[in-house]
């Protein structure tokens, strides 16, 4: 192969992966934004629902978090099912059902109905996130995956940025319309888009490159050959990481699961309690709370795409992830300083959001780089299952601490400690090999 042919092939490969990214990533990102809105909009609904229904912060924290118990119990089988029946006919129906359940939260009358609906919302949604992470491995080699995962996971901060103004407007304007309270309108209006997107998924998504009628023969051949080559390299360099049971026998998978637990603690600490922090320190106007909450989430969305792109371009994973964990931890510690002003606290939580969201997207470059086959499906789901248990622990911890102490200072320091420990474990789990690809 001469130099001209080599350059031409590289250019063709880059163009093909751009084509795939533009076809898949905007739609997957939209679906994740909707999923996350339906998961955390309870944080805004709390501002009105809690007083209307007489809920304590502990009850709210329990209800917000019990979502993740259902999520934990059904995530691994859900990912194995997706591997067998394909993304279209798995992701589409579960989006429809979770949209219905999220909208049905408008009928909550007390703690029991709140807990039940949140639990089953978690059961249904458990198949989505790890399913998409697995789905991306059907299309992109590890060379491109950090950026793709980062783009997909910007759904977390973008959902926060979009949910804020929309939820704030609903709470400020919809109270009493049609004899419904504002928080009831919030659940209804934010559940319907997921139902519509689920229907669209059934016709839009393509299960794998071999079935993509929007790729030509040469493009399909290149993508499939790259994926096959990567699988063969994994089998040679990571023996014993390809069968279903191997995912649970791997010490690295368990360490990665605990790391994800630690980083997700910070994510849901922000997701479920940021509106309350703004309410307590800056303004009680729900519309302003919504717009102010755009600042940390919007900034984090930009940060995580830049971090994912830089990590892919340099091929370096270890120190990118470690630095993100440390930055998030230090920012949480600053936000916990007693008497800190609302503006300074918001600035600190903005930096914390950047560190947390970068940690989450960069961590997913590690398991997808060492697991393949059935082990990848189970390992990705298991890491996400264990990690998202902190979605239960984090809001419950903050709610309990706030009820007992009257502030969340101690809880913010706990989130800081989680980030530091996650960074330390990153150095440990990557010590045995260079995480350069």
C-alpha positions in Angstrom: 0.0 0.0 0.0 1.5 3.4 -1.0 1.2 6.6 1.0 -1.7 7.9 -1.1 -3.7 4.7 -0.6 -3.0 4.8 3.1 -4.2 8.4 3.5 -7.3 7.6 1.4 -8.2 4.6 3.6 -7.8 6.6 6.8 -10.0 9.4 5.3 -12.6 6.8 4.2 -12.6 5.2 7.7 -13.1 8.6 9.4 -15.9 9.6 7.0 -17.7 6.3 7.5 -17.6 6.6 11.3 -18.8 10.2 11.1 -21.7 8.9 9.0 -22.6 6.3 11.5 -22.3 8.8 14.4 -24.6 11.3 12.7 -27.1 8.6 12.0 -27.2 7.1 15.5 -25.9 9.5 18.1 -28.4 12.4 17.9 -31.3 9.9 18.3 -29.7 7.9 21.1 -28.8 11.2 22.8 -32.5 12.4 22.6 -33.7 9.1 24.0 -31.3 9.3 26.9 -32.3 12.9 27.6 -35.9 11.7 27.8 -35.0 8.8 30.0 -33.1 11.0 32.4 -35.8 13.6 32.5 -38.3 11.0 33.6 -35.9 9.7 36.2 -34.9 12.9 37.9 -37.8 15.3 37.3 -39.0 14.2 40.7 -36.3 16.6 42.0 -38.4 19.6 40.6 -41.7 18.0 41.4 -40.5 17.8 45.0 -40.7 21.6 45.3 -44.5 21.4 45.2 -45.4 17.7 45.6 -43.7 17.3 49.0 -45.8 19.9 50.7 -49.0 18.9 48.9 -48.6 15.3 50.1 -47.0 15.9 53.4 -43.7 14.0 52.6 -40.6 14.3 54.7 -37.2 14.7 53.1 -36.5 11.1 54.1 -39.6 9.8 52.4 -38.7 11.8 49.3 -35.1 10.5 49.3 -36.4 6.9 49.7 -38.9 7.3 46.8 -36.3 9.0 44.5 -33.8 6.2 45.3 -36.0 3.1 45.2 -36.0 3.5 41.4 -32.6 2.0 41.5 -33.5 -1.1 43.4 -35.8 -2.2 40.5 -33.0 -1.0 38.1 -30.4 -3.2 39.9 -32.6 -6.4 39.9 -33.4 -6.5 36.2 -30.4 -4.9 34.5 -28.2 -7.9 33.7 -31.0 -10.0 32.2 -32.3 -7.0 30.2 -28.9 -6.6 28.5 -28.6 -10.3 27.7 -32.1 -10.1 26.1 -31.1 -7.1 24.0 -28.1 -9.0 22.7 -30.4 -11.7 21.4 -33.4 -9.8 20.0 -31.7 -6.5 18.9 -31.9 -2.9 19.9 -35.1 -1.8 18.0 -37.4 -4.4 19.5 -36.1 -4.0 23.0 -35.3 -0.3 23.5 -38.5 0.9 21.7 -41.1 -1.0 23.8 -39.3 -0.2 27.1 -39.3 3.5 26.3 -43.1 3.4 25.7 -43.7 1.7 29.0 -41.4 3.9 31.0 -43.1 7.0 29.5 -46.5 5.6 30.7 -45.2 4.9 34.2 -43.5 8.3 34.5 -46.7 10.1 33.5 -48.7 7.9 36.0 -46.6 9.4 38.8 -49.2 12.2 38.6 -51.6 9.9 40.5 -49.3 9.5 43.5 -51.3 10.1 46.8 -48.7 9.2 49.4 -45.4 7.3 50.2 -46.7 3.8 49.2 -47.9 4.7 45.7 -44.8 6.9 45.3 -42.5 4.0 46.1 -44.3 1.5 43.9 -44.3 3.7 40.8 -40.7 4.6 41.2 -39.7 1.0 41.7 -41.4 -0.2 38.6 -40.0 2.8 36.6 -36.6 1.5 37.6 -37.4 -2.0 36.5 -38.5 -0.9 33.0 -35.7 1.6 32.5 -33.0 -0.9 33.6 -32.6 -2.1 30.0 -31.8 1.2 28.4 -28.5 2.7 29.5 -26.4 -0.5 29.6 -28.1 -1.6 26.4 -26.9 1.5 24.5 -23.4 1.1 25.9 -23.4 -2.5 24.6 -25.1 -1.3 21.3 -22.2 1.1 20.7 -19.8 -1.8 20.8 -21.7 -3.2 17.8 -20.7 -0.2 15.7 -17.6 1.6 17.1 -14.1 0.2 17.9 -12.4 1.4 21.1 -10.6 4.0 19.1 -13.8 6.0 18.7 -15.8 4.8 21.8 -14.9 7.4 24.4 -16.1 10.2 22.3 -19.3 8.3 21.4 -20.0 7.4 25.0 -19.3 11.0 26.0 -21.8 12.3 23.4 -24.4 9.8 24.5 -23.8 10.6 28.2 -24.2 14.3 27.6 -27.8 13.3 27.9 -27.3 13.5 31.7 -26.3 17.2 32.0 -28.4 18.2 28.9 -31.4 16.7 30.6 -30.6 18.7 33.6 -30.3 21.8 31.5 -33.5 21.2 29.6 -35.5 19.9 32.6 -34.8 23.0 34.7 -36.5 25.7 32.6 -39.3 23.4 31.4 -40.1 22.1 34.8 -39.7 25.5 36.4 -42.2 26.9 33.8 -44.7 24.1 34.5 -44.5 24.6 38.2 -44.9 28.3 37.9 -47.7 28.4 35.3 -49.8 25.1 35.4 -51.1 25.0 38.9 -54.9 24.5 38.9 -55.2 24.1 35.2 -57.8 21.3 34.5 -58.1 20.8 38.3 -54.6 19.4 38.4 -51.7 20.6 40.5 -48.5 21.8 38.9 -46.4 18.8 39.8 -49.1 16.5 38.2 -48.8 18.4 35.0 -45.0 18.1 35.2 -45.1 14.3 35.3 -47.7 14.1 32.5 -46.1 16.6 30.1 -42.6 15.1 30.6 -43.7 11.5 30.2 -45.5 11.8 26.9 -42.3 12.5 24.8 -40.8 9.2 25.9 -43.8 7.3 24.6 -43.6 9.0 21.2 -39.8 8.4 21.0 -40.3 4.7 21.8 -42.7 4.4 18.9 -40.2 6.1 16.6 -37.4 3.8 17.8 -39.2 0.8 16.3 -38.6 2.1 12.8 -35.4 4.2 13.1 -32.8 2.2 14.9 -30.7 -0.4 13.1 -29.5 -3.4 15.1 -26.0 -3.7 13.7 -23.8 -2.7 10.7 -24.7 -5.8 8.6 -28.4 -4.7 8.6 -27.7 -1.0 7.8 -29.2 -0.3 4.4 -27.9 3.3 4.8 -24.3 2.0 4.6 -22.8 0.9 1.2 -21.0 -2.4 0.8 -17.5 -1.0 1.2 -18.5 0.9 4.4 -20.2 -2.2 5.9 -17.1 -4.4 5.1 -14.7 -1.9 6.7 -16.7 -1.5 9.9 -17.3 -5.3 10.3 -13.6 -6.1 9.7 -12.5 -3.5 12.3 -14.9 -4.9 14.9 -13.8 -8.5 14.1 -10.1 -7.5 14.4 -10.7 -5.8 17.8 -12.5 -8.9 19.1 -9.6 -11.1 18.1 -7.1 -8.8 19.8 -9.2 -8.9 23.0 -9.2 -12.7 22.9 -5.4 -12.7 22.6 -4.7 -10.0 25.2 -7.5 -10.7 27.7 -8.0 -14.5 27.9 -11.1 -15.5 29.9 -13.1 -12.3 29.5 -15.6 -13.5 26.8 -18.1 -15.9 28.4 -21.1 -14.9 30.5 -19.6 -16.2 33.8 -16.2 -14.5 33.1 -17.8 -11.1 33.7 -18.6 -12.0 37.3 -15.2 -13.8 38.0 -13.2 -10.8 36.9 -11.8 -8.7 39.8 -11.5 -5.7 37.5 -15.3 -5.8 36.8 -16.0 -5.7 40.5 -13.6 -2.9 41.1 -15.0 -0.9 38.1 -18.5 -1.5 39.5 -17.5 0.0 42.8 -15.8 2.9 41.1 -18.9 3.6 39.1 -20.9 3.5 42.4 -18.7 6.2 43.9 -18.9 8.5 40.9 -22.6 8.0 40.4 -23.1 9.1 44.1 -22.1 12.6 43.0 -24.2 12.5 39.9 -27.4 11.7 41.7 -26.6 13.9 44.6 -26.7 16.8 42.1 -29.6 15.5 40.1 -32.0 15.0 42.9 -31.0 17.9 45.2 -29.6 20.8 43.1 -33.1 22.4 42.8 -33.4 22.3 46.5 -29.9 23.8 47.1 -30.8 26.7 44.7 -34.1 27.1 46.4 -32.4 27.3 49.9 -29.5 29.6 48.9 -30.4 31.8 45.9 -34.1 32.0 45.0 -37.4 30.4 45.7 -38.9 31.3 42.3 -39.3 27.9 40.4 -38.8 29.6 37.0 -35.5 31.1 38.1 -34.4 27.9 39.8 -35.0 26.2 36.5 -32.8 28.6 34.5 -30.1 28.7 37.2 -29.8 24.9 37.1 -28.9 25.2 33.4 -25.5 26.6 34.4 -23.9 23.5 36.1 -25.5 21.0 33.7 -24.8 22.9 30.5 -21.1 23.5 31.5 -20.7 19.8 32.4 -22.1 18.8 28.9 -19.4 20.8 27.2 -16.7 19.5 29.5 -17.4 15.9 29.1 -17.4 16.0 25.3 -14.1 17.8 25.3 -12.6 15.3 27.8 -13.9 12.3 25.8 -12.5 13.8 22.6 -9.1 14.5 24.1 -8.9 11.1 25.7 -9.6 9.4 22.3 -7.2 11.7 20.5 -4.3 11.0 22.9 -5.3 7.4 23.6 -4.9 8.0 27.3 -7.5 6.9 29.8 -6.0 6.5 33.3 -5.0 10.1 34.1 -8.0 11.6 32.4 -10.3 9.6 34.6 -8.2 10.2 37.8 -8.1 13.9 37.3 -11.8 14.1 36.7 -12.5 12.3 40.0 -10.2 14.6 41.9 -11.6 17.8 40.5 -15.2 16.7 41.3 -14.2 15.7 44.8 -12.4 19.0 45.6 -15.3 21.0 44.2 -17.8 19.2 46.4 -15.6 19.9 49.4 -15.6 23.6 48.6 -19.4 23.7 48.2 -19.7 22.2 51.7 -17.9 25.2 53.4 -20.3 26.5 56.1 -21.7 29.9 55.3 -20.6 29.9 51.6 -22.6 32.3 49.5 -25.2 31.0 47.1 -23.2 32.2 44.1 -19.9 30.7 45.3 -21.7 27.5 46.1 -23.2 27.3 42.7 -19.8 27.9 41.1 -18.4 25.0 43.2 -21.2 22.7 42.2 -20.7 23.6 38.6 -17.1 22.5 38.8 -18.3 19.4 40.7 -20.7 18.6 37.9 -17.9 18.8 35.3 -15.7 16.4 37.3 -18.5 14.0 38.0 -19.9 13.8 34.4 -16.4 13.5 32.9 -15.7 10.6 35.3 -18.8 8.8 34.3 -18.2 8.9 30.6 -14.4 8.2 30.8 -15.0 5.2 33.1 -16.9 3.4 30.3 -13.8 3.2 28.1 -12.3 0.7 30.6 -14.8 -2.3 30.6 -15.5 -2.0 26.8 -11.8 -2.2 26.2 -11.3 -5.5 28.1 -14.5 -7.4 27.7 -16.1 -9.0 24.6 -19.0 -11.3 23.7 -21.4 -12.4 26.4 -18.9 -11.1 29.0 -19.3 -7.6 27.6 -23.1 -7.7 27.8 -23.1 -9.0 31.4 -20.1 -7.0 32.6 -21.4 -3.7 31.3 -24.8 -4.4 32.8 -23.3 -5.5 36.1 -21.1 -2.5 36.5 -24.0 -0.2 35.7 -26.3 -2.2 38.1 -23.9 -1.9 41.1 -23.0 1.7 40.2 -26.6 2.8 40.1 -27.4 1.4 43.5 -25.8 4.7 44.6 -28.8 6.3 42.9 -30.7 4.8 45.9 -28.0 5.5 48.5 -27.3 9.1 47.4 -30.7 10.8 47.7 -31.6 8.7 50.7 -28.4 9.7 52.5 -28.8 13.4 51.6 -32.5 13.4 52.7 -31.7 11.7 56.0 -28.8 14.0 56.8 -30.9 17.1 55.9 -33.7 16.0 58.1 -31.4 15.3 61.1 -28.9 18.2 60.8 -30.9 20.9 58.9 -28.2 21.2 56.3 -26.5 19.0 53.6 -22.9 20.0 54.5 -22.0 16.5 55.8 -23.6 14.9 52.7 -21.6 17.1 50.4 -18.4 16.1 52.2 -19.4 12.4 51.7 -19.8 13.0 48.0 -16.3 14.6 48.0 -14.8 11.5 49.7 -16.5 9.2 47.1 -14.8 11.1 44.3 -11.4 10.8 45.9 -11.8 7.1 46.5 -13.0 6.6 42.9 -9.9 8.4 41.7 -7.6 6.2 43.8 -9.3 3.1 42.6 -8.7 4.3 39.0 -5.0 4.3 39.6 -5.2 0.8 41.1 -7.3 -0.9 38.5 -5.3 0.5 35.6 -1.9 -0.2 37.2 -1.5 -3.7 35.5 -1.7 -2.4 32.0 -1.5 0.7 30.0 -5.0 1.9 29.1 -3.8 3.2 25.8 -5.7 2.1 22.7 
